């Protein structure tokens, strides 16, 4: 089995769009009146969800004139939010075909198909021309890609000079064995973590200038504490959430990830860079 297929299979659900649609009545919603806010708990598949997206987005200067790239877009939740908030055109690319098919359907549900385009493909070999985008971001993507230099070289290629590129990934904080499974990997064979220093080195080597780095360790622990308290108070998870994506393994994967964060082995980190 190829490495790309191993990664894609990890995220494969099998019946994801139907699972999301089946949860809508519990929200009092249909495919005709669902909003991007309603979908956020399931389609922003990164630590902190919409809160984390907002925190990153507020540091960027994306505008209505921009053509933006979402690298490893998943279901396109962040792409739909960015397109709505910044009025930008957003193109997303992701390895997992089911995510692209489901995300494209969700774009139609919320009537954003003219603003958001989702494409199946590898971030290491994107079907886009040189200097195509005014800005780009990736949210929890690099953990599955070992060759960060090749990744950033390809992103650099498709960005225009002066474009902003924002990363929000889970990164190594110290040596030690992680507890698996976690949301991005069943075991270490597809978990390709790197330190913030290694990210910065790879970015600068491929022609980016580092603007800012922010460690979100404390935020992530607080986020999961609040999420656990809300689930306990509500007597269970909401109709839509990470459990919709990861099914029965969700609680176990999230618990392991939180323990790894608590042990200071990993943390979500933001890095904002600019193409020189």
Secondary structure by P-SEA (a helix, b strand, c coil): ccaaaaaaaaaccccaaaaaaaacccccccccccccccccccccccccaaaaaaaaaaaccccccccccccccccaaaaaaaaaaccbbbbbbbccaaaaaaaaaaaaaacccccbbbbbccccccccccccccccccccccccccaaaaaaaaaaaaccccbbbbbbcccccccccccccccccccccccccccaaaaaaaaaaacccccccccaaaaaaaaaaaaaaaaaaaccccccccccccccaaaaaaaaaaaaaaaccbbbbbbbbbcc
